[in-house]
Amino acid sequence: MASWKRDFASGLIVLGPILITLYVVYWLYGLVAGVTPGLILEPDALEPIVPGDGPQAHQSREQLAQFLRVVVSLTVFTILTLSVGYLMRTTVGGLVERVVDNVANRVPVMRVVYNASKMAAETAFGEQESLQKPVKLEVWNGLRMTAFMTGKKTDDGRHVLFLPTSPNITTGFVIEVHPDRFTEIDEDVEDALTRVLSAGFGDADRRGMDAGVQIDVVDEMSGQSTARRTDSSEDSTGSSANANDD
């Protein structure tokens, strides 16, 4: 009985992230397909590719046209994003950005949303290393928490840090701390985020398929509990698990 529990847990660890990823991709596809205008490609234009006058042929042309509309929309969006990014590196781009900022800051409600979205995008995709530098923050009597530098400082010399919650890093606290209250650590932002997102259970030194989760498997025949790590690199015959059995 312990063997099938171990195999089920190993399969769930492998299939779980894949199924979640496929669901997110499917949801994004439906979202893009729902807002894509139908005038980009009419289903009747695909009649040479999918001939026929029946309802099945018409449905096939509609689905193919929807897929092609999504591909065209994503391609145009990618090209537009790259073009705007290249433009922002020029003098004209800087002038356009200042004009857009000025217009957005004149609208009361839009000003808050625009500035917050822009700051979040700069923090996530910006090239400044200080925006993603993890630190150890001492909050109380030797207790430390993982925070991230924002590259901002107050008038009295305090550093502005973002202290995320776990496992949901989209919420947290913006705090102002003296430099002697936190310690910069020699760690990648990916390692720090792995620790926060996994609520401390993730192993930053082992990523992807090398990362394992320890599972306590109880052998119902012998009554012994064997703590082992399910790992994709483990031999598929389970010989390493049988080494602990009597």
C-alpha positions as CSV (number, residue, x, y, z in Angstrom):
1,M,0.0,0.0,0.0
2,A,2.9,2.3,0.7
3,S,4.1,1.9,-2.9
4,W,1.0,3.3,-4.5
5,K,0.8,6.2,-2.1
6,R,4.4,7.1,-3.0
7,D,3.8,6.8,-6.7
8,F,0.6,8.9,-6.5
9,A,2.4,11.6,-4.6
10,S,5.3,11.6,-7.1
11,G,2.9,11.8,-10.0
12,L,0.9,14.6,-8.4
13,I,4.0,16.7,-7.8
14,V,4.9,16.4,-11.5
15,L,1.5,16.8,-13.0
16,G,0.2,19.5,-10.6
17,P,2.4,22.4,-11.9
18,I,1.8,21.3,-15.5
19,L,-2.0,21.2,-15.2
20,I,-2.0,24.6,-13.5
21,T,0.2,26.1,-16.2
22,L,-2.0,24.7,-18.9
23,Y,-5.1,26.1,-17.2
24,V,-3.5,29.5,-17.0
25,V,-2.6,29.4,-20.7
26,Y,-6.1,28.3,-21.6
27,W,-7.6,31.1,-19.5
28,L,-5.4,33.7,-21.1
29,Y,-6.2,32.3,-24.6
30,G,-10.0,32.7,-23.8
31,L,-9.4,36.2,-22.5
32,V,-7.5,37.3,-25.6
33,A,-10.0,35.5,-27.9
34,G,-12.9,37.2,-26.2
35,V,-11.6,40.8,-26.8
36,T,-10.2,40.1,-30.3
37,P,-12.3,41.8,-33.0
38,G,-13.9,39.5,-35.6
39,L,-13.1,41.8,-38.4
40,I,-9.4,40.8,-38.4
41,L,-10.3,37.5,-40.1
42,E,-13.7,36.3,-41.3
43,P,-14.5,32.6,-41.1
44,D,-15.7,32.6,-44.7
45,A,-12.2,33.6,-45.9
46,L,-11.0,30.2,-44.7
47,E,-13.4,28.2,-47.0
48,P,-10.5,27.2,-49.4
49,I,-8.7,25.7,-46.4
50,V,-11.7,24.1,-44.7
51,P,-14.3,23.4,-47.5
52,G,-17.9,22.4,-46.9
53,D,-21.3,23.9,-46.2
54,G,-22.3,21.9,-43.2
55,P,-22.5,23.1,-39.6
56,Q,-19.3,21.1,-38.7
57,A,-17.3,22.8,-41.5
58,H,-18.6,26.2,-40.4
59,Q,-17.7,25.5,-36.8
60,S,-14.2,24.4,-37.8
61,R,-13.7,27.5,-39.9
62,E,-14.9,29.6,-36.9
63,Q,-12.5,28.0,-34.5
64,L,-9.6,28.2,-36.9
65,A,-10.4,31.9,-37.6
66,Q,-10.5,32.6,-33.8
67,F,-7.1,30.9,-33.3
68,L,-5.6,32.9,-36.2
69,R,-7.1,36.1,-34.8
70,V,-5.4,35.4,-31.4
71,V,-2.1,34.8,-33.2
72,V,-2.3,38.0,-35.2
73,S,-3.3,40.0,-32.1
74,L,-0.4,38.7,-30.0
75,T,2.0,39.3,-32.9
76,V,0.9,42.9,-33.3
77,F,1.0,43.4,-29.6
78,T,4.6,42.0,-29.4
79,I,5.8,44.2,-32.3
80,L,4.1,47.3,-30.8
81,T,5.7,46.6,-27.4
82,L,9.1,46.2,-28.9
83,S,8.7,49.4,-31.0
84,V,7.6,51.4,-28.1
85,G,10.4,50.1,-26.0
86,Y,12.9,51.1,-28.7
87,L,11.3,54.5,-29.0
88,M,11.6,55.1,-25.3
89,R,15.4,54.9,-25.6
90,T,15.4,57.9,-27.9
91,T,15.0,61.6,-27.2
92,V,11.6,61.6,-28.8
93,G,10.5,58.7,-26.6
94,G,11.5,60.5,-23.4
95,L,9.5,63.5,-24.5
96,V,6.5,61.4,-25.3
97,E,6.8,59.7,-21.9
98,R,6.8,63.1,-20.1
99,V,3.8,64.2,-22.0
100,V,1.9,61.0,-21.1
101,D,2.9,61.3,-17.5
102,N,1.8,64.9,-17.4
103,V,-1.6,64.1,-18.9
104,A,-2.2,61.1,-16.7
105,N,-1.3,63.0,-13.5
106,R,-3.9,65.6,-14.3
107,V,-6.8,63.1,-14.0
108,P,-7.6,62.5,-10.3
109,V,-8.6,58.8,-10.4
110,M,-6.4,57.8,-13.3
111,R,-3.3,59.4,-11.6
112,V,-3.3,56.9,-8.8
113,V,-3.8,53.9,-11.0
114,Y,-1.3,55.0,-13.6
115,N,1.5,55.8,-11.1
116,A,0.9,52.6,-9.2
117,S,0.9,50.5,-12.3
118,K,4.0,52.2,-13.7
119,M,5.9,51.7,-10.5
120,A,4.9,48.0,-10.3
121,A,6.1,47.5,-13.9
122,E,9.4,49.3,-13.3
123,T,9.9,47.2,-10.2
124,A,9.2,43.9,-11.9
125,F,10.9,44.6,-15.3
126,G,13.3,47.4,-14.5
127,E,17.0,47.0,-15.2
128,Q,18.1,48.7,-11.9
129,E,19.5,46.1,-9.6
130,S,18.5,48.0,-6.5
131,L,14.8,47.4,-7.3
132,Q,15.2,43.7,-6.8
133,K,17.9,43.4,-4.1
134,P,16.7,41.1,-1.3
135,V,17.7,42.0,2.3
136,K,17.2,40.5,5.7
137,L,15.2,42.8,7.9
138,E,15.4,42.5,11.7
139,V,11.9,43.2,13.0
140,W,12.0,42.2,16.6
141,N,14.6,40.7,19.0
142,G,16.7,39.0,16.4
143,L,13.7,37.9,14.3
144,R,14.4,38.5,10.6
145,M,12.2,38.7,7.6
146,T,12.9,38.8,3.8
147,A,12.3,42.2,2.2
148,F,13.3,43.9,-1.1
149,M,15.0,47.2,-1.6
150,T,13.1,49.7,-3.9
151,G,16.0,52.0,-4.5
152,K,14.2,54.9,-2.8
153,K,15.2,56.8,0.3
154,T,13.4,59.3,2.6
155,D,14.6,62.7,3.5
156,D,16.1,61.5,6.8
157,G,18.2,58.8,5.1
158,R,15.9,55.8,5.7
159,H,15.7,53.1,3.0
160,V,12.2,52.3,1.6
161,L,11.7,48.5,1.5
162,F,8.9,46.3,0.4
163,L,8.1,43.5,2.8
164,P,5.9,40.9,1.0
165,T,3.5,38.5,2.5
166,S,3.8,34.8,2.0
167,P,2.8,33.0,-0.2
168,N,1.0,35.9,-1.9
169,I,3.7,38.4,-2.8
170,T,1.3,40.8,-4.4
171,T,0.4,42.1,-0.9
172,G,2.8,43.4,1.7
173,F,4.1,46.5,3.5
174,V,6.1,49.5,2.4
175,I,8.4,50.4,5.3
176,E,11.1,52.9,5.9
177,V,14.0,51.5,7.8
178,H,17.4,52.7,9.0
179,P,20.4,51.1,7.2
180,D,21.5,49.4,10.5
181,R,18.2,47.5,10.8
182,F,18.6,45.4,7.7
183,T,21.4,43.4,6.1
184,E,22.0,43.0,2.3
185,I,22.5,39.4,1.4
186,D,24.4,37.8,-1.4
187,E,21.3,36.1,-2.9
188,D,19.5,36.2,-6.2
189,V,16.0,37.6,-6.3
190,E,14.8,34.2,-7.7
191,D,16.1,32.5,-4.6
192,A,14.4,35.0,-2.3
193,L,11.1,34.8,-4.1
194,T,11.3,31.0,-4.0
195,R,11.5,31.1,-0.3
196,V,8.7,33.6,0.1
197,L,6.3,32.0,-2.5
198,S,6.8,28.5,-1.0
199,A,6.2,29.8,2.6
200,G,9.7,28.7,3.5
201,F,9.3,25.1,2.3
202,G,11.0,25.6,-1.1
203,D,14.6,24.8,-1.6
204,A,16.3,27.7,-3.5
205,D,19.4,25.6,-4.2
206,R,17.4,23.0,-6.1
207,R,15.1,24.3,-8.8
208,G,12.8,22.8,-11.4
209,M,12.9,19.1,-11.7
210,D,15.7,18.8,-9.2
211,A,13.6,20.3,-6.4
212,G,12.0,17.7,-4.2
213,V,9.4,17.6,-1.4
214,Q,9.9,15.3,1.6
215,I,7.0,13.0,2.1
216,D,6.5,10.6,5.1
217,V,5.4,7.2,3.8
218,V,4.1,4.7,6.3
219,D,4.6,1.0,5.3
220,E,1.4,-0.6,6.5
221,M,3.1,-4.1,6.5
222,S,5.9,-3.2,8.8
223,G,4.4,-0.2,10.5
224,Q,7.6,1.8,10.0
225,S,7.7,5.4,8.8
226,T,10.2,6.2,6.1
227,A,11.0,9.9,5.3
228,R,12.0,10.2,1.8
229,R,12.2,12.8,-1.0
230,T,10.3,12.4,-4.2
231,D,12.6,13.5,-6.9
232,S,12.3,13.3,-10.7
233,S,15.9,12.2,-10.9
234,E,15.2,9.1,-8.7
235,D,15.3,5.7,-10.4
236,S,11.9,4.8,-11.7
237,T,12.1,1.3,-10.2
238,G,12.0,2.7,-6.7
239,S,15.1,0.9,-5.7
240,S,16.3,3.7,-3.5
241,A,13.1,3.5,-1.4
242,N,13.4,-0.2,-1.0
243,A,16.8,0.2,0.6
244,N,15.1,1.5,3.8
245,D,12.8,-1.5,4.1
246,D,13.7,-4.4,6.4
